[in-house]
Amino acid sequence: RVARRIPLDQNAPIQKALEKAKQELGSDGRVFARYSGTEPLVRILIEGTDAGRIERTLGDLTRVFAAELG
């Protein structure tokens, strides 16, 4: 859940976290984030081949998104 919807591409900490996640996943995965169109949520999609890496990456992203968006 988010308290405010600011453009994700204009938030430096979020962009930095997304870039770090992409680097960690490498060519074996992908990450995508967007706001829900119907609820006060941000949706984070992470795909990859290593479940542990995906869980760590999701945890890192979730903390940054929560700090930035409330």
N, CA, C and O atoms as a GROMACS GRO file, in nm:
protein
  280
    1ARG      N    1   0.084  -0.119   0.000
    1ARG     CA    2   0.000   0.000   0.000
    1ARG      C    3   0.087   0.124   0.000
    1ARG      O    4   0.196   0.125   0.057
    2VAL      N    5   0.038   0.227  -0.064
    2VAL     CA    6   0.112   0.353  -0.070
    2VAL      C    7   0.023   0.466  -0.017
    2VAL      O    8  -0.099   0.464  -0.035
    3ALA      N    9   0.086   0.563   0.047
    3ALA     CA   10   0.014   0.679   0.097
    3ALA      C   11   0.009   0.788  -0.010
    3ALA      O   12  -0.084   0.868  -0.013
    4ARG      N   13   0.110   0.789  -0.097
    4ARG     CA   14   0.114   0.891  -0.203
    4ARG      C   15   0.167   0.828  -0.332
    4ARG      O   16   0.250   0.737  -0.329
    5ARG      N   17   0.119   0.880  -0.443
    5ARG     CA   18   0.159   0.828  -0.574
    5ARG      C   19   0.242   0.933  -0.646
    5ARG      O   20   0.188   1.020  -0.714
    6ILE      N   21   0.370   0.924  -0.631
    6ILE     CA   22   0.459   1.012  -0.704
    6ILE      C   23   0.516   0.933  -0.822
    6ILE      O   24   0.529   0.811  -0.811
    7PRO      N   25   0.548   0.997  -0.931
    7PRO     CA   26   0.602   0.923  -1.046
    7PRO      C   27   0.727   0.843  -1.006
    7PRO      O   28   0.824   0.899  -0.956
    8LEU      N   29   0.723   0.715  -1.030
    8LEU     CA   30   0.834   0.628  -0.992
    8LEU      C   31   0.962   0.666  -1.063
    8LEU      O   32   1.071   0.655  -1.006
    9ASP      N   33   0.952   0.711  -1.187
    9ASP     CA   34   1.072   0.744  -1.263
    9ASP      C   35   1.134   0.877  -1.219
    9ASP      O   36   1.242   0.913  -1.266
   10GLN      N   37   1.067   0.949  -1.129
   10GLN     CA   38   1.121   1.075  -1.080
   10GLN      C   39   1.171   1.065  -0.936
   10GLN      O   40   1.207   1.166  -0.876
   11ASN      N   41   1.173   0.945  -0.881
   11ASN     CA   42   1.218   0.924  -0.744
   11ASN      C   43   1.354   0.856  -0.747
   11ASN      O   44   1.364   0.738  -0.782
   12ALA      N   45   1.459   0.929  -0.710
   12ALA     CA   46   1.595   0.878  -0.721
   12ALA      C   47   1.620   0.751  -0.638
   12ALA      O   48   1.679   0.657  -0.691
   13PRO      N   49   1.579   0.744  -0.510
   13PRO     CA   50   1.603   0.620  -0.435
   13PRO      C   51   1.534   0.498  -0.496
   13PRO      O   52   1.591   0.388  -0.496
   14ILE      N   53   1.414   0.516  -0.547
   14ILE     CA   54   1.343   0.404  -0.611
   14ILE      C   55   1.415   0.363  -0.739
   14ILE      O   56   1.434   0.244  -0.763
   15GLN      N   57   1.454   0.459  -0.820
   15GLN     CA   58   1.526   0.426  -0.943
   15GLN      C   59   1.658   0.355  -0.914
   15GLN      O   60   1.695   0.261  -0.983
   16LYS      N   61   1.728   0.401  -0.811
   16LYS     CA   62   1.854   0.337  -0.772
   16LYS      C   63   1.830   0.193  -0.726
   16LYS      O   64   1.906   0.103  -0.763
   17ALA      N   65   1.725   0.172  -0.647
   17ALA     CA   66   1.693   0.037  -0.599
   17ALA      C   67   1.653  -0.055  -0.714
   17ALA      O   68   1.692  -0.172  -0.717
   18LEU      N   69   1.576  -0.003  -0.810
   18LEU     CA   70   1.536  -0.084  -0.925
   18LEU      C   71   1.658  -0.121  -1.011
   18LEU      O   72   1.669  -0.233  -1.060
   19GLU      N   73   1.748  -0.026  -1.028
   19GLU     CA   74   1.869  -0.052  -1.107
   19GLU      C   75   1.956  -0.157  -1.038
   19GLU      O   76   2.010  -0.246  -1.104
   20LYS      N   77   1.970  -0.147  -0.906
   20LYS     CA   78   2.047  -0.245  -0.830
   20LYS      C   79   1.984  -0.384  -0.843
   20LYS      O   80   2.054  -0.484  -0.860
   21ALA      N   81   1.850  -0.389  -0.836
   21ALA     CA   82   1.781  -0.517  -0.849
   21ALA      C   83   1.806  -0.578  -0.986
   21ALA      O   84   1.828  -0.699  -0.998
   22LYS      N   85   1.801  -0.496  -1.090
   22LYS     CA   86   1.826  -0.546  -1.226
   22LYS      C   87   1.968  -0.601  -1.238
   22LYS      O   88   1.990  -0.704  -1.302
   23GLN      N   89   2.063  -0.534  -1.177
   23GLN     CA   90   2.202  -0.580  -1.181
   23GLN      C   91   2.217  -0.712  -1.106
   23GLN      O   92   2.288  -0.801  -1.152
   24GLU      N   93   2.152  -0.724  -0.989
   24GLU     CA   94   2.161  -0.846  -0.910
   24GLU      C   95   2.100  -0.965  -0.984
   24GLU      O   96   2.152  -1.076  -0.976
   25LEU      N   97   1.991  -0.942  -1.054
   25LEU     CA   98   1.926  -1.051  -1.127
   25LEU      C   99   2.000  -1.084  -1.256
   25LEU      O  100   1.995  -1.198  -1.303
   26GLY      N  101   2.067  -0.987  -1.312
   26GLY     CA  102   2.143  -1.009  -1.435
   26GLY      C  103   2.054  -1.052  -1.549
   26GLY      O  104   1.937  -1.014  -1.556
   27SER      N  105   2.109  -1.130  -1.638
   27SER     CA  106   2.034  -1.175  -1.755
   27SER      C  107   1.939  -1.291  -1.722
   27SER      O  108   1.864  -1.336  -1.809
   28ASP      N  109   1.943  -1.340  -1.597
   28ASP     CA  110   1.856  -1.451  -1.557
   28ASP      C  111   1.722  -1.406  -1.502
   28ASP      O  112   1.640  -1.490  -1.463
   29GLY      N  113   1.696  -1.274  -1.500
   29GLY     CA  114   1.570  -1.230  -1.444
   29GLY      C  115   1.534  -1.091  -1.490
   29GLY      O  116   1.604  -1.028  -1.569
   30ARG      N  117   1.421  -1.045  -1.436
   30ARG     CA  118   1.378  -0.909  -1.467
   30ARG      C  119   1.296  -0.856  -1.351
   30ARG      O  120   1.245  -0.932  -1.268
   31VAL      N  121   1.284  -0.724  -1.346
   31VAL     CA  122   1.207  -0.658  -1.240
   31VAL      C  123   1.126  -0.545  -1.304
   31VAL      O  124   1.174  -0.476  -1.394
   32PHE      N  125   1.005  -0.528  -1.254
   32PHE     CA  126   0.915  -0.426  -1.308
   32PHE      C  127   0.828  -0.376  -1.193
   32PHE      O  128   0.782  -0.455  -1.111
   33ALA      N  129   0.805  -0.246  -1.187
   33ALA     CA  130   0.720  -0.189  -1.082
   33ALA      C  131   0.624  -0.087  -1.146
   33ALA      O  132   0.661  -0.013  -1.237
   34ARG      N  133   0.501  -0.087  -1.096
   34ARG     CA  134   0.401   0.009  -1.145
   34ARG      C  135   0.294   0.024  -1.039
   34ARG      O  136   0.276  -0.062  -0.953
   35TYR      N  137   0.223   0.134  -1.048
   35TYR     CA  138   0.109   0.155  -0.960
   35TYR      C  139  -0.010   0.075  -1.011
   35TYR      O  140  -0.027   0.056  -1.132
   36SER      N  141  -0.091   0.029  -0.918
   36SER     CA  142  -0.218  -0.034  -0.954
   36SER      C  143  -0.309   0.073  -1.012
   36SER      O  144  -0.303   0.189  -0.970
   37GLY      N  145  -0.391   0.036  -1.105
   37GLY     CA  146  -0.486   0.130  -1.162
   37GLY      C  147  -0.612   0.146  -1.081
   37GLY      O  148  -0.688   0.240  -1.102
   38THR      N  149  -0.636   0.054  -0.987
   38THR     CA  150  -0.762   0.056  -0.914
   38THR      C  151  -0.748   0.065  -0.762
   38THR      O  152  -0.847   0.089  -0.693
   39GLU      N  153  -0.627   0.047  -0.710
   39GLU     CA  154  -0.606   0.047  -0.566
   39GLU      C  155  -0.484   0.132  -0.531
   39GLU      O  156  -0.402   0.158  -0.619
   40PRO      N  157  -0.471   0.176  -0.406
   40PRO     CA  158  -0.353   0.252  -0.366
   40PRO      C  159  -0.235   0.158  -0.338
   40PRO      O  160  -0.189   0.146  -0.225
   41LEU      N  161  -0.190   0.092  -0.442
   41LEU     CA  162  -0.083  -0.007  -0.432
   41LEU      C  163   0.023   0.017  -0.538
   41LEU      O  164  -0.004   0.074  -0.644
   42VAL      N  165   0.144  -0.026  -0.506
   42VAL     CA  166   0.246  -0.038  -0.610
   42VAL      C  167   0.268  -0.187  -0.628
   42VAL      O  168   0.277  -0.261  -0.530
   43ARG      N  169   0.276  -0.230  -0.749
   43ARG     CA  170   0.296  -0.372  -0.780
   43ARG      C  171   0.439  -0.392  -0.826
   43ARG      O  172   0.489  -0.320  -0.913
   44ILE      N  173   0.505  -0.490  -0.768
   44ILE     CA  174   0.644  -0.521  -0.802
   44ILE      C  175   0.647  -0.663  -0.857
   44ILE      O  176   0.606  -0.757  -0.790
   45LEU      N  177   0.695  -0.677  -0.980
   45LEU     CA  178   0.708  -0.807  -1.044
   45LEU      C  179   0.857  -0.840  -1.053
   45LEU      O  180   0.935  -0.761  -1.106
   46ILE      N  181   0.895  -0.955  -1.002
   46ILE     CA  182   1.034  -1.001  -1.012
   46ILE      C  183   1.031  -1.143  -1.064
   46ILE      O  184   0.961  -1.229  -1.010
   47GLU      N  185   1.106  -1.168  -1.169
   47GLU     CA  186   1.119  -1.302  -1.224
   47GLU      C  187   1.266  -1.339  -1.228
   47GLU      O  188   1.352  -1.254  -1.248
   48GLY      N  189   1.294  -1.466  -1.209
   48GLY     CA  190   1.431  -1.512  -1.215
   48GLY      C  191   1.440  -1.661  -1.190
   48GLY      O  192   1.338  -1.729  -1.175
   49THR      N  193   1.561  -1.711  -1.187
   49THR     CA  194   1.584  -1.854  -1.172
   49THR      C  195   1.623  -1.895  -1.030
   49THR      O  196   1.622  -2.014  -0.998
   50ASP      N  197   1.658  -1.799  -0.945
   50ASP     CA  198   1.704  -1.828  -0.809
   50ASP      C  199   1.605  -1.770  -0.709
   50ASP      O  200   1.599  -1.649  -0.689
   51ALA      N  201   1.526  -1.858  -0.644
   51ALA     CA  202   1.421  -1.812  -0.553
   51ALA      C  203   1.478  -1.730  -0.437
   51ALA      O  204   1.416  -1.632  -0.396
   52GLY      N  205   1.592  -1.768  -0.385
   52GLY     CA  206   1.653  -1.693  -0.276
   52GLY      C  207   1.689  -1.552  -0.317
   52GLY      O  208   1.665  -1.458  -0.243
   53ARG      N  209   1.747  -1.538  -0.434
   53ARG     CA  210   1.784  -1.406  -0.486
   53ARG      C  211   1.659  -1.321  -0.509
   53ARG      O  212   1.659  -1.201  -0.482
   54ILE      N  213   1.553  -1.383  -0.559
   54ILE     CA  214   1.428  -1.312  -0.582
   54ILE      C  215   1.371  -1.260  -0.450
   54ILE      O  216   1.330  -1.145  -0.441
   55GLU      N  217   1.369  -1.345  -0.347
   55GLU     CA  218   1.316  -1.304  -0.216
   55GLU      C  219   1.398  -1.190  -0.156
   55GLU      O  220   1.341  -1.096  -0.101
   56ARG      N  221   1.530  -1.198  -0.164
   56ARG     CA  222   1.616  -1.090  -0.111
   56ARG      C  223   1.592  -0.961  -0.187
   56ARG      O  224   1.582  -0.854  -0.127
   57THR      N  225   1.583  -0.970  -0.318
   57THR     CA  226   1.562  -0.853  -0.401
   57THR      C  227   1.426  -0.790  -0.371
   57THR      O  228   1.415  -0.668  -0.361
   58LEU      N  229   1.324  -0.872  -0.355
   58LEU     CA  230   1.190  -0.822  -0.322
   58LEU      C  231   1.192  -0.752  -0.187
   58LEU      O  232   1.132  -0.645  -0.172
   59GLY      N  233   1.259  -0.810  -0.088
   59GLY     CA  234   1.268  -0.747   0.043
   59GLY      C  235   1.336  -0.611   0.037
   59GLY      O  236   1.289  -0.515   0.098
   60ASP      N  237   1.446  -0.604  -0.038
   60ASP     CA  238   1.517  -0.477  -0.054
   60ASP      C  239   1.429  -0.372  -0.120
   60ASP      O  240   1.421  -0.258  -0.074
   61LEU      N  241   1.363  -0.410  -0.228
   61LEU     CA  242   1.276  -0.316  -0.299
   61LEU      C  243   1.158  -0.272  -0.212
   61LEU      O  244   1.123  -0.154  -0.210
   62THR      N  245   1.098  -0.364  -0.141
   62THR     CA  246   0.984  -0.333  -0.057
   62THR      C  247   1.020  -0.229   0.049
   62THR      O  248   0.943  -0.137   0.074
   63ARG      N  249   1.138  -0.243   0.110
   63ARG     CA  250   1.181  -0.146   0.210
   63ARG      C  251   1.198  -0.005   0.149
   63ARG      O  252   1.156   0.094   0.208
   64VAL      N  253   1.258   0.002   0.032
   64VAL     CA  254   1.278   0.133  -0.032
   64VAL      C  255   1.144   0.194  -0.072
   64VAL      O  256   1.120   0.312  -0.048
   65PHE      N  257   1.056   0.115  -0.134
   65PHE     CA  258   0.927   0.167  -0.176
   65PHE      C  259   0.846   0.214  -0.054
   65PHE      O  260   0.782   0.319  -0.060
   66ALA      N  261   0.847   0.138   0.054
   66ALA     CA  262   0.773   0.178   0.174
   66ALA      C  263   0.828   0.309   0.232
   66ALA      O  264   0.751   0.396   0.272
   67ALA      N  265   0.959   0.322   0.235
   67ALA     CA  266   1.020   0.444   0.288
   67ALA      C  267   0.986   0.566   0.202
   67ALA      O  268   0.963   0.675   0.254
   68GLU      N  269   0.981   0.547   0.072
   68GLU     CA  270   0.959   0.659  -0.020
   68GLU      C  271   0.813   0.694  -0.042
   68GLU      O  272   0.779   0.810  -0.065
   69LEU      N  273   0.726   0.594  -0.035
   69LEU     CA  274   0.585   0.617  -0.071
   69LEU      C  275   0.489   0.609   0.047
   69LEU      O  276   0.370   0.634   0.033
   70GLY      N  277   0.542   0.573   0.163
   70GLY     CA  278   0.459   0.570   0.284
   70GLY      C  279   0.378   0.450   0.301
   70GLY      O  280   0.305   0.438   0.400
   0.00000   0.00000   0.00000
